[in-house]
């Protein structure tokens, strides 16, 4: 059975997928545009009908506590969406110019909501006679296929700045700024914030370079989502700030990430999940697999070791009951001179094929310092945070990659058999990085 272009929009979608192959690409494009226009037309019809029903509710609508709830109960809409439809219908009544543009399908539902919200609460400094001209500007930004929500919001923001009053516009009101940071039951952290435009601009500017897509050395596109890139960039931003910025003091010391752990536990930790209980009934190694952070509590030894590779170490001597007896002055495991030398040798992340710049790297102890590994050049290598984590705790990789310092006094990487059955050593990535 053949398919006609007119049938695609006016007919049912049942069985349509199996017949669309008969249409050319140009016909498919036309059908998509026609279907979108039909959706806008029906959306306007629904808003008008629901609004009229709200003015003349019958027993069913009254029993449903409003036309929005009634609509949701009798369709596949959620209650909040039904109420939005009813609210837009009521909001369009005082603004016939906006309603006319919406009814003819030249303004989307979302854009109509933004425009009437502006009309209902215009800037305090805007005279009443300016409203029609403002509506014209907003409708121009919201009309046509070139219309975007960003354009409409930009016009609204411009009008709010144009008609300034003694009141601070919401986008510039720093008193509204909020940031909530809460730990979850599984030990993760949820961050929610609301900031003024200037703070947001600074945040986006700071994250811009850190959130760009980064293709792999072989040209494979970055597979991270935008949200993952933003999270990675935010993590890197915080790390750089704590490493380099003038942060002042917090509780008598420069604020940084603090992790507390028993030195014996850190040194003796060996695949704790597979370690049997101690035969004498005492604490097993599997009971010792955590560090402790002052803010968020437990941290695995694997992650603690990763942080411990390149850290500022403070030693506290405890008695048998865990009470402190003495504290030694803190010292940095990798000092500034060693880091300069590592950068000169490794040029950035030394892992083969990695192009991460030196500023984004940690100094990794090839033999962990808690196990007696010295903080000397022949036991250190620069690794980016991803490859550093891979060496320490990445599932399926821990202990499989090996790093050795060769006769050339440079790090060499030995892959696991799953990657190279012959396990041929690979030289460090010493290409120049900008």
Secondary structure as UniProt FT lines:
FT   HELIX           5..10
FT   TURN            14..19
FT   HELIX           20..22
FT   HELIX           25..55
FT   HELIX           59..63
FT   TURN            64..65
FT   HELIX           67..73
FT   HELIX           79..92
FT   TURN            93..94
FT   HELIX           96..103
FT   TURN            104..105
FT   HELIX           109..120
FT   TURN            124..125
FT   HELIX           128..130
FT   HELIX           131..142
FT   TURN            145..146
FT   HELIX           149..162
FT   HELIX           170..172
FT   HELIX           174..176
FT   STRAND          178..183
FT   TURN            185..186
FT   STRAND          189..194
FT   HELIX           197..208
FT   HELIX           209..211
FT   TURN            217..218
FT   HELIX           226..244
FT   TURN            251..252
FT   STRAND          259..260
FT   HELIX           263..268
FT   HELIX           272..274
FT   TURN            279..280
FT   HELIX           285..288
FT   STRAND          290..293
FT   TURN            294..296
FT   STRAND          297..300
FT   HELIX           301..308
FT   TURN            309..310
FT   STRAND          312..318
FT   TURN            320..321
FT   STRAND          324..332
FT   HELIX           336..346
FT   TURN            352..353
FT   HELIX           358..360
FT   STRAND          361..365
FT   HELIX           369..371
FT   HELIX           377..379
FT   STRAND          380..384
FT   HELIX           385..392
FT   TURN            395..400
FT   STRAND          402..405
FT   TURN            407..408
FT   STRAND          411..414
FT   TURN            417..419
FT   TURN            421..422
FT   STRAND          425..427
//
